[in-house]
């Protein structure tokens, strides 16, 4: 089966054509500058092609993707009919979706209803869906939600301690994000440890970071909240913060709430603490050069991640496995070591040599560690493709 995985942004569209059985990627690429002029970057193996193509909307972007996929020189399939299904990443499913679903009018209406919860992403995701429907009307389409994996959380984890009317009338609660990544890592870790029933904390660490407490493959708690702003500090996001900070800044600097939230989302986190960059590689370079602010930023990040791991170990009454994934989690051995230094009370012991691994699946704890520590590279696109395959095949029966 060939599944086309689509991740549509407001002015961009990422794609991969892949086999959900093997995980093999036939082609992948990026459409950017949609609505401005349009540029397509297309990759097949080590070969890269860049084309400037007018893209006045997402429909033209999808058409450009399909055209190059069947191109006699740069393509990988002979006909669009060889695409069996399309899987779309959708940010926010609200309380309406606890799993992926085949897209129909009812599904689209529900995604529209969730726009207030995901005002930046859901409209763009819908543009990608409608564009595919327009040019591939007979191809099954599936929506895979970032929030769905976390819908197994109990009320004590997802409810905020605010008046109930806001929950009942406005669906204000903890949702969590990166769910497709957490779901993939939870499944893959079960295969690696050889059992389905165990307790784990997954650390998805990158420019955007979140942690999840997972029991027997189901999410029990997660660090992001109503929005991706909550949790540990990130590349440009503040993470958890006293709400009165917003009030104070808005009042003192005559700033609107929206402007203050823009600051907390785009001008805070590692960027603000370091004064150098939101990129962890730049922070590491700064530390090597003696930059104390870069050191503070990394210290703060590792400290907050370790605090969440400890909290989730308490919430789960102990953990069996700790996993690191995403750009920083998979590649930064210093961050992993710094986080685990706080967890000696749990019996966590890293093997220093194995911990040097970058981007490879590996057990990095010592044999006598009371908690297994793994690096498990995430594969959100494969998870989307597999969910799409499962739903499409089930619908055919």
N, C-alpha and C positions, 0 to 999 in steps of 0.2 A: 504494500500500500504506500502511496505517496501522499503525504500531508503537507500542505503549505501553511506554515506558521506565520501569523501576522501580528506585529506589535505597532499599532498606529499612534503617533503623537500628533500634536497640533499642527506641526509643519514638517513632519518626518514620518517615515514608515520603514520599519525593519522587517526582513523576511528571511525564512529558511525553508527550503524544500527538503524534507527528510523522510526516512523510513522509520516508523515508530517501533518496528520489531528489532532492528539492528542499531538504531541510533545514527546510522550513516547519513551525512548531510551531502546532498547532491550539489546544492548551490545555496548561497546566501548573499544578502546585500542590504543596501540602505538607499532609500529615496529621501533626499533632503531638499530644503529650500522650496517645498511645495507652496504654492500661491505666489512665490516670488519669480523664480525662473525654472528651477528644477534640475537636479543632478542625481544620477543613478550610479552607484558603485556596486558592481556585481562581481562575486568571487566564486570560482569553481576550482577547488583545490588550491594550488599556489598561484593560479592565474587570476589577475584582477583587471577588470574593465571599468573605465569611468566614462560616462556619457552625459552630456548636457542635453536634457529633454524637457520641453515645455510641460509643466505640471500645474495648470491653473487650479486643480483640485485633487483630492485623493483618488478620484476615479481615473484620472490620467496617470497617476502614480501606479495604481494597480495594473492598468493596461500596459505600462512600460515594463513592469515586473513580468507579466505574462508573456509579453513579446520577446523579452530577452531569454526567458526560460525555454522558449521554443525556437530561438534563433539558430539557424544552421551552423553558425560558427561558435557562438558563445553559449548556446543553450544546452540543456541536459535532457530534455524530453522532446518528442516529436509533435505532440499535440497537447493542448490544455486539458483534453479529456483524460489524460493520464494522471491528472491531479484528482485524487479520490475524495478529498475533503479539505476544508480550511479551518484551522484553529486560531481563534482570536484571543489575545490577552486583553482582558478587561479589568480595569483597576478595582472598581467598587461594585460589589453585588449587594451591599446593605444587608438587611435581614431577610431578603427575598431568596437568596441563593446560598445553599450549603454545599453545592457541588457544581461541576460544570454542566452545561445544558446545550442541547441542539437549539440553534437560533430559529425562532419563529416570531410572529407578530407580538405574541404575549411576552416573549423574552425581551424583545426590543423595547416594549413599553416599560418593562420592569427596570431595564438599564437606564432608560430616560428618567424614571422616577427616582433613581439614585444619583442623578446629577448634582443635587444640593450637597450630597456627601462627598462626591468626587468631581467638583466643578471644573478642574483643569484637565482631567484625564478622560472621564466618561464621554464627553462630547467628541473628543478625538477618536476614541475607540469606536464609537458609533459611526463616525465618518468612514473608518476602515471597513466596518461591517457592511455598510450600505454600498460602498464602492465595489466590494467583492460581489455583493448580491446583484449589482447592476451589470457587471461584466461576466459573472459566472452564475447565472440564475438557477441552474440545475445541479449545482455542486453543493453537497451538505456543508453547513457552516456550524461551528461550535464555539461557544463563549466559555472561556476559562478565567475564573475570577481570582484576583490576588487575595481577596478576603475570605474565600470559601473554606479553606483549610481550617481557619480559626473559629468556625461556627460551632465547633464541638466544645468550646469553652463553657464552663458552668457559670451561672449568674454571679456568683461571688467573685469571679474573675473579670467578667465583662461589664458589670453594672458600675456606673459612677455613683458616688454618694452625694447626689444632687436630687432635688425634688422629682418624684416619679413622673410628673406630667411631661417632663422633657424627654424621658425615655418613651413613654406611651405615645405622645403626640409627634415627636420629632425623631425618634429612633436614635437618640444620642446615647452612645455606649462605646465600649472598646471593640474595635473590629480587627485591627492588625493588618499587616501587609506582608509582602514577600511570601505569601502563602504557597505559591507554586514551587518556590525554591525549598521552603521548609518541608513541603509534602514530598518532593523528590528525595531530599536528603534523608528524611525519615524512612522512606521505602528502601533506599539503597543501603542505609545503615542496618536495617533489619536483615538484608541479604548478607551483609558483611559479618554480622555477629552471629548469624545462624538461628535467630529466633524472632518471634513477632511480639512477645510480651516482655517489655523492658522499659525502663524510664531513662529519658535522655534530655539534655538541653542542647539545642542547636544554635550556634552563633553565626548568623549571616552578617558578615562584617565587610563593609566596603564604604563607598562614598555615602550610601544609605545603609544603615545597620539596624538589625532587629534580632532579638533572641526569642526562642519559643521553648516552653516546657511541654514535653511530649510524652504521653504514657500510652504504651501499646499502639503506637502509630497515630494517636489522636492528640490534637492540641488541647492543652489544659490552661495555658496562659501565654501571652505574648506581649512584647514590650511596646510596640507601636499602639496607638489608640484609635480615636475617632479619625485621626489623620496620621500621616507618616512623620509628623513632627515630634511625637512622643518617644520616650525611651532613652537610649544612650545618646550622647552627643555624636554628631556625624560630620561629614565633610563640611557642609554649610548650615546644618540644622542644629539648633541648641539642644535638642532632647528635652527631657523633663525639666520643667521650670515652674516656680511659684507664679500663679496667675496674677498676683499683685505686682509682679515686675512689669507686666503689660500695662496695668493701670498707671503705675508710677511713671513709666517712660512716656506714655500717651499724654498724661497730664503735664509733665514737666516740659516736654519738647513739642507740645501741640501737634502730636502725631495721631493720625487716625489708627483705629484698630487694624485695618487692612494693611496699612503701611508698616505697623509694628510687626505683624505676622510675616510680612515679606522680609523684614530684617531678621526675624528668628529663623526663617526657612532658608534664606539665601545669603545672609551675611554673618552667620554665627558659626557655632561648632568649631572644627579644627582651624578653619580660616580665621575666625575671630581670635581664638586663643594664641595661635602662632603668629598672626600678622604676616604670614608668608604665603600660605597656600592651603587649599582644601585637599590636596593630593598627598596621601600618606607617604609616597616615595619622596616627595619634596621635604616632608617633615623629617624623615629619616636622614636625609642628606643634611638638613639643618642641624640635627642633633650631632652628626659627625663633625660638623663645623663649629660646635660649641654654642649653638643658638639655644638659650635657656627657654625662650617662649615655645619653640618647637618641642623641647623636652616636656614642658608643662602640658602642651596639647596631647602628646602621646600618653603621658602619665595619667591625665584625666580620662582619656578614652579607655585605657586598660583597666583603670580603677572602677569605672562605671560598669564596664562589661562584667568584671569579676563580681561586683555587687549583685548584678542581675542573676548571674549563675548561682551565687549563694542563695539568693532569695528563691529561685526556682527549685533548687535542691531541697529547701525547706518545704516549699509548696507540694513537691512530689514525695516528700518523706524519703529523700535520698535519690541518687541517680546512679545508673549503671554506665552510661556513656555520655561523653561530652564531644560534640562535633564542631569543627570549624569549616566554614565554607564562604564563598564569594571572594571578590578580588583581594581584600586584605586577609581574610581568614585562611584562604588557600595559599597565599604567597608570602606573608610576612611572619617569619619565624620569631622575630623579636616580640611582636605583639602577642603571639600565642604563648610564648614563654613568660611574658610579663603578666598576662592574665592568669596563667596557671600557678605563678608564684604565690598568688593570694589563696590558692585552693589546697594548700598542703594539709589543712585541717580535715579535708575530705579524703585524704589519702591519694591525691593526684600526684603522679610522678611522671615527668616527661623524659624521654630518651633524647639527650641533646643532639646526637647525630641524626637520628630519624626526624627530629623536629626541623631540620634544615631543608626538608622537602619543599618544593615549590610547585603548586598546581597539580600535584599527583595524589591519588588515593593511597592513604597509608595510615597504619596504626602507629602513633608517635609516642605512646606511653610505654613505660617499662613493664615487664611481666608481672612485677609485684605491685603495680599501681592498683588501687582499689576501684578506680574509675577508668574505663578504657577511654583514651582520647584519640580521636580520628580526624584526619583531614579528608573531607569528602567533597570534591569539586561539584558544584551544582550544575544542573542542566535543565533550566526552566523550559527551554524550547522542546526538549524531549518529553518532559512532563505534559506539556500542552498537546504535543502530537499524540501521546499515548492516551490521554483523556479523550481526545477527538476520535481516535481509532475505536476505542471501547464503546463510545456512544453511537457512532455510526454503524458499527457492526451489530450492536444490540437492536438498533432501529430496523435493521434489515430482516431480523428474525421474525 
